Amino acid sequence: MANIKSAKKRILVAERNADRNKAIRSKVKTYVKKVDAAVEAGDKEAAKAALTDAITVISKAASKGVYHKNTASRKISRLTIAVNKMA
């Protein structure tokens, strides 16, 4: 355990940031699952709506530094390809 006041503060800040990042990652996964479920069901309109929401959440996560911008772009690209492949 840290003895120095600034080190104790950094521990608290790191925990707070880790909790925030975990919540954001969980939210992204939820929205990605919604898109995947709509694609599996074959519902193109629901998939497009879910894709729009997922892109927004992923972009916000990247802007907050939770995901690297290339990771966010890759996730968005793969979801978009999956939706566009629907007949």
C-alpha positions as CSV (number, residue, x, y, z in Angstrom):
1,M,0.0,0.0,0.0
2,A,1.2,3.5,-0.9
3,N,2.3,5.8,2.0
4,I,2.7,9.0,0.0
5,K,-0.4,11.2,-0.3
6,S,0.0,11.7,-4.1
7,A,0.5,7.9,-4.6
8,K,-2.7,7.2,-2.7
9,K,-4.6,9.7,-4.9
10,R,-3.2,8.1,-8.0
11,I,-4.5,4.7,-6.9
12,L,-8.0,6.2,-6.4
13,V,-7.9,8.0,-9.8
14,A,-6.7,4.8,-11.5
15,E,-9.6,2.8,-9.9
16,R,-12.1,5.4,-11.0
17,N,-10.8,5.4,-14.5
18,A,-10.7,1.6,-14.7
19,D,-14.4,1.5,-13.6
20,R,-15.4,4.1,-16.2
21,N,-13.5,2.2,-18.9
22,K,-15.1,-1.1,-17.9
23,A,-18.6,0.4,-18.1
24,I,-17.9,1.9,-21.6
25,R,-16.4,-1.3,-22.9
26,S,-19.5,-3.2,-21.6
27,K,-21.8,-0.7,-23.3
28,V,-20.0,-1.1,-26.6
29,K,-20.2,-4.9,-26.4
30,T,-24.0,-4.7,-25.7
31,Y,-24.6,-2.5,-28.8
32,V,-22.4,-4.8,-30.9
33,K,-24.5,-7.8,-29.8
34,K,-27.7,-5.9,-30.7
35,V,-26.3,-5.5,-34.3
36,D,-25.2,-9.1,-34.5
37,A,-28.6,-10.3,-33.2
38,A,-30.5,-8.2,-35.8
39,V,-28.2,-9.6,-38.6
40,E,-28.8,-13.2,-37.4
41,A,-32.5,-12.6,-37.4
42,G,-32.3,-11.2,-40.9
43,D,-34.1,-7.9,-39.9
44,K,-32.4,-5.3,-42.1
45,E,-34.2,-2.3,-40.7
46,A,-33.4,-3.2,-37.1
47,A,-29.8,-4.0,-38.1
48,K,-29.4,-0.5,-39.7
49,A,-30.9,1.2,-36.6
50,A,-28.7,-0.8,-34.2
51,L,-25.7,-0.1,-36.4
52,T,-26.2,3.6,-36.2
53,D,-26.4,3.4,-32.4
54,A,-23.4,1.1,-32.2
55,I,-21.3,3.5,-34.4
56,T,-22.1,6.4,-32.0
57,V,-21.2,4.4,-28.9
58,I,-17.9,3.1,-30.4
59,S,-16.9,6.5,-31.6
60,K,-17.5,8.1,-28.2
61,A,-15.4,5.3,-26.6
62,A,-12.6,6.0,-29.0
63,S,-12.8,9.8,-28.3
64,K,-12.6,9.1,-24.5
65,G,-9.5,7.0,-25.1
66,V,-11.1,3.7,-24.1
67,Y,-10.4,2.2,-27.5
68,H,-7.6,3.1,-30.0
69,K,-9.0,4.9,-33.0
70,N,-7.9,2.1,-35.3
71,T,-9.6,-0.5,-33.1
72,A,-12.8,1.6,-33.2
73,S,-12.6,1.9,-37.0
74,R,-12.1,-1.8,-37.3
75,K,-15.1,-2.6,-35.2
76,I,-17.3,-0.1,-37.1
77,S,-16.1,-1.5,-40.4
78,R,-16.8,-5.1,-39.5
79,L,-20.3,-4.3,-38.3
80,T,-21.0,-2.2,-41.4
81,I,-19.9,-5.0,-43.7
82,A,-22.1,-7.5,-41.8
83,V,-25.1,-5.3,-42.2
84,N,-24.4,-4.5,-45.9
85,K,-24.1,-8.2,-46.7
86,M,-27.7,-8.8,-45.8
87,A,-29.9,-9.5,-48.8
